[in-house]
Amino acid sequence: MIKGGMEERLPPRTLPYVVGSIILISGVILAIKSLRFKGEDLTIHWPDLRGIVRILVTLISLIVYIALMTPLGLPLSTFLYVTFSVWYLGRYRILYAFLIGFVSGAVSWLLFIYLLELSFPVGPFRS
């Protein structure tokens, strides 16, 4: 169960309802924006070999992220995945990628494990 304020208990469906509502509202806004667009249609080109390699590396890193979540825990695996993704896809310096990865791992621990008390694996960060 998700704890609310004043020790109230929220049902487990609360988080999926909130996330689903955000996605629905975002989709409606995007649909309205695309219907109001007055211009020439954009041409979307298929990726070349280099683009396909980037897509495959991203998918493989996502698979590794999911596989490492149980042994390493959500915060550490999120840190590693986001750090690699920012570095590889964004071509940023490694220090910037580490900073973004650290913030992502810390926020995932704070939000999902500490505040919402969801049952994600925590790895070495047991409380």
C-alpha positions as CSV (number, residue, x, y, z in Angstrom):
1,M,0.0,0.0,0.0
2,I,1.1,3.5,-0.7
3,K,1.1,5.8,2.4
4,G,-0.5,9.2,2.1
5,G,-0.4,12.1,4.4
6,M,-1.6,11.7,8.0
7,E,-1.0,7.9,7.7
8,E,-3.8,7.4,5.3
9,R,-3.5,4.5,3.0
10,L,-3.9,4.9,-0.8
11,P,-4.9,1.9,-2.8
12,P,-2.3,0.3,-5.1
13,R,-4.0,1.5,-8.2
14,T,-3.3,5.2,-7.3
15,L,0.1,5.4,-9.0
16,P,-1.0,3.8,-12.3
17,Y,-4.1,6.1,-12.4
18,V,-1.9,9.2,-11.9
19,V,0.6,8.1,-14.5
20,G,-2.2,7.1,-16.9
21,S,-3.9,10.4,-16.5
22,I,-0.7,12.4,-17.2
23,I,-0.1,10.3,-20.3
24,L,-3.8,10.8,-21.5
25,I,-3.6,14.6,-20.9
26,S,-0.3,14.8,-22.7
27,G,-1.7,12.8,-25.6
28,V,-4.7,15.1,-25.9
29,I,-2.5,18.2,-25.9
30,L,-0.2,16.6,-28.6
31,A,-3.2,15.7,-30.7
32,I,-4.7,19.2,-30.5
33,K,-1.3,20.7,-31.3
34,S,-0.8,18.5,-34.4
35,L,-4.4,19.2,-35.6
36,R,-3.7,23.0,-35.4
37,F,-0.4,22.7,-37.3
38,K,-0.5,24.6,-40.5
39,G,2.5,23.8,-42.6
40,E,4.0,21.3,-44.9
41,D,4.3,17.7,-43.6
42,L,7.7,16.7,-42.3
43,T,9.5,13.9,-44.1
44,I,10.8,11.3,-41.7
45,H,13.9,9.4,-43.0
46,W,14.8,5.9,-41.9
47,P,18.1,5.8,-40.0
48,D,21.2,4.8,-41.8
49,L,23.6,2.0,-40.5
50,R,25.0,4.3,-37.8
51,G,21.4,5.1,-36.6
52,I,20.5,1.4,-36.5
53,V,23.6,0.7,-34.4
54,R,22.6,3.5,-32.0
55,I,19.1,2.0,-31.7
56,L,20.5,-1.5,-31.1
57,V,22.9,-0.3,-28.5
58,T,20.1,1.5,-26.7
59,L,17.9,-1.6,-26.7
60,I,20.7,-3.8,-25.5
61,S,21.5,-1.3,-22.7
62,L,17.8,-1.3,-21.7
63,I,17.9,-5.1,-21.5
64,V,21.0,-4.9,-19.3
65,Y,19.3,-2.3,-17.1
66,I,16.4,-4.6,-16.5
67,A,18.6,-7.6,-15.9
68,L,20.7,-5.6,-13.4
69,M,17.8,-4.2,-11.5
70,T,17.3,-7.2,-9.2
71,P,21.0,-7.8,-8.2
72,L,22.0,-4.1,-8.0
73,G,18.7,-2.5,-7.1
74,L,16.7,0.3,-8.8
75,P,18.9,3.3,-7.8
76,L,22.3,1.8,-8.8
77,S,21.0,0.3,-12.1
78,T,19.2,3.5,-12.9
79,F,22.5,5.4,-12.3
80,L,24.4,3.1,-14.6
81,Y,21.7,3.1,-17.3
82,V,21.2,6.8,-17.4
83,T,24.9,7.6,-17.2
84,F,25.6,5.3,-20.2
85,S,22.6,6.6,-22.2
86,V,23.5,10.3,-21.6
87,W,27.1,9.6,-22.5
88,Y,26.4,7.4,-25.6
89,L,23.4,9.2,-27.1
90,G,24.1,12.7,-26.1
91,R,27.9,12.6,-26.6
92,Y,28.4,14.6,-23.5
93,R,31.4,14.6,-21.3
94,I,31.5,11.7,-18.8
95,L,31.4,14.1,-15.8
96,Y,28.1,15.5,-17.0
97,A,26.7,12.0,-17.7
98,F,27.7,10.9,-14.2
99,L,26.0,13.9,-12.7
100,I,22.7,13.3,-14.6
101,G,23.0,9.5,-13.7
102,F,23.5,10.3,-10.0
103,V,20.6,12.6,-9.8
104,S,18.4,10.1,-11.7
105,G,19.4,7.3,-9.3
106,A,18.8,9.5,-6.2
107,V,15.4,10.7,-7.4
108,S,14.4,7.1,-8.2
109,W,15.3,6.0,-4.7
110,L,13.7,9.0,-3.0
111,L,10.5,8.9,-5.0
112,F,9.8,5.2,-5.5
113,I,11.5,3.5,-2.5
114,Y,11.5,6.1,0.3
115,L,8.4,8.2,-0.3
116,L,6.0,5.9,-2.1
117,E,7.5,2.8,-0.4
118,L,7.0,0.7,-3.6
119,S,8.6,-2.8,-3.6
120,F,11.5,-2.2,-6.0
121,P,14.8,-3.9,-5.3
122,V,17.0,-1.5,-3.4
123,G,20.3,-3.4,-3.7
124,P,23.0,-2.2,-1.3
125,F,20.8,0.8,-0.3
126,R,18.6,-1.0,2.2
127,S,17.0,1.2,4.8
